[in-house]
Amino acid sequence: MELAELVARRPFPAAGLLLGLTRRCPLRCAHCSTGSDLFTREEPDGGQLERFVASFSEEDRPDIVMLTGGEPLLLPALAERLSTLARSAGSRTALLSGMFFARSESRRGRRGAAIPPAILRAIRSVDHFSASLDIHHEREVPRADVFRALHRIRDEGVAVSFHLTGTGASDPYLADITRAVEGEFGGRVPCLVNEVRPFGRAASWARPARTGPDPAAAAPCSMAAWPVVAFDGRVLACCNQDTVDRRPVPAHLDLGHIGVDDWATVRRRALESPVLRMLRTVGPTHLAARYGSGTGAGSYCDGCRALDGDEAAAAGARAVAGGAAGALLDLTAAMRGSREGAQGVVRRHGCAAYAPLVVTGGPPLPETEARDLR
């Protein structure tokens, strides 16, 4: 499964599922959205995760299951079991890693040493492997080590990509690292380029993603499309890290718990909720302004959380997005969101200037555009 296939499914409700295996991570990157470290013990119960994924069926399962963390490869046996269970039901799986295992090889002075067997088995079990790389990760894991490990993984026949993060289109680091990836892999490894958001350790210095939305304009949120299993086993309808971490969970974003609910139940709640349908089609600000108690100060995501307990907004959502008409509205919004494919998704939600790099073998950035970014 290539990166573009994964990203292009992002606008479709319940087409994917994100599993946060652990909050632990051996790295302490300055921008980490989860605030992970090696001593953090927040993670879902492994047995509950396996039972939840085992509830998939060929007729009812997510198209894509994304294993993430923290660092999911700190639990390689669990990652392998979850991937195997998901794939047996017909789901495709992907794993995002900070590449700590590549650093450990380098620091032992063993250039090109083998990836640890348990980690390699976990990587072989997935359909796609993505390596996080940015200026903060490079302070922990040198890019040469990451490149070397990714060559090894490609040799195993696993599709790979880079998940790059910077401060925006003018960030010189992004210009440098994308050139380096192009030179190292000859355009055969795609890149998903995102911007640092003010969550976790970056909360005090990163710029907000979206502020001051126009209440009169529809601003759909496709981040409310894929359910997310959080570190306490709760399943949320939102992948915004600040929302994933906060408790209590707003009622309209709470899809249940893996200890008591199966995938079919979670999927039904995600697909049939009129409020979630409205978030995916017009966004929280427009919903509050049109039907609820009005818009308040704060960011786009603050406006969504403020919908908790807003009965007027919930009633308006039921009137517009309930039943079969609401399901059609939801599907229409998803089709509109996917019209331009993976590149269109990245233009809206990632670093737009680098959207062409999400396609494997796609053309490099035009020299004039690349020069402007440097």
Steps between C-alpha positions, in 0.01 A plus 500: 500500500654828387474818704268669248246217538497546877469880492229498232271299731528759778177693422280188511327439837612180677719403206790494742581444864794638699635287783726667755690202640695688764610842609852378572785604272879496543524838329415840649437716194429867574182503290346169611122534491449224757774609738638146493806376685646167600347503847140581404287193568170613351384240249188298420473146629660276238242227541216749450669634188528149357137417581388825339692435178385136504142633482562609139331288236541485124163675469564761770855625551700816438684518170815623676634452852779737606725390788656792681603626843728616667721243334301191396817299437572498873225234492603310186323174583172683567539704180556180302198326655271799439615533139452128438149506650400806298637365173324166551169692488603687183628826652830646388740614767757777539746584776664834586835486682750750637780261393666463843632159396704657220672732747595214730682324217704810419600569857640149537720579202352222290444663164221324313427256785184294476171634635416314824306181408182575699479848348563369151222242540260777603602710199460206263145448630371839379404622155668837541779636718552873559806658662471830689777741414538868581748738659401380848524129419839556339637622832417151628543280191733615217346498153775272366389231746136548404581480128705184552221330697239599242708346221503178704122510548443561128715196429245299702231598250312733735372828356658794683465876534621794704286704735676838498412795723608862491381850578353570156571544132790740562676272749856446367517163673211366291670617180821327609351170615273457199801552270693245705219241475477559124874453463515192719198315359464646153135601538392145589407578861209742558480759777206628702598850613316656793540813709576501872185566700477645854440176687707313754850643531437742214203664676705798616672585173323362192247714317131402509372290212167677453373811676211735456283295259221682318169387656318560172728270300501122502837367622471119501714297738624175349699439821167378641491220244722225645448367854802516731579260785658715770747403770231408752304286254235761426403535136463856375361641177786750476875467448587848628757408767378756750150353475626142514683576825236705683254348745206496521441439131225719347195280453477560125861381455476195728456177301544254787774287653687200362439314827124482441435594135584323176588652164145470363367707790769765469456521122122536531536783751755676280286472188155565643559794734330810353744731682803318356342512155463876535861537618615313191282701263492859634722502809438596864498878462234503233293245692510711818425824316212358297325282758670526838571756763730700273877505453738578781858613512777255434628272231317275258554202733391700807174565317452129446556414865258779597222311322494258794159540664372746238152351458396756240792405277426130550135553408599694189741225402227237538263704284750541218726197521286225646396187311570415137520865394778559750687192382487630143619842616794336677595294195476803272738694726746209502491474121557873471792476742661222298442651156863607460638181651782480750656826387175685564479357853855618575432845355213543743644338810879482458769724353341589167823596323630145536178317410643353173750296702224280643485314167760229442711579199320831458684792344739690724409856586570737209840663540346847527265383775777309679723808483225715652475257791872503573 
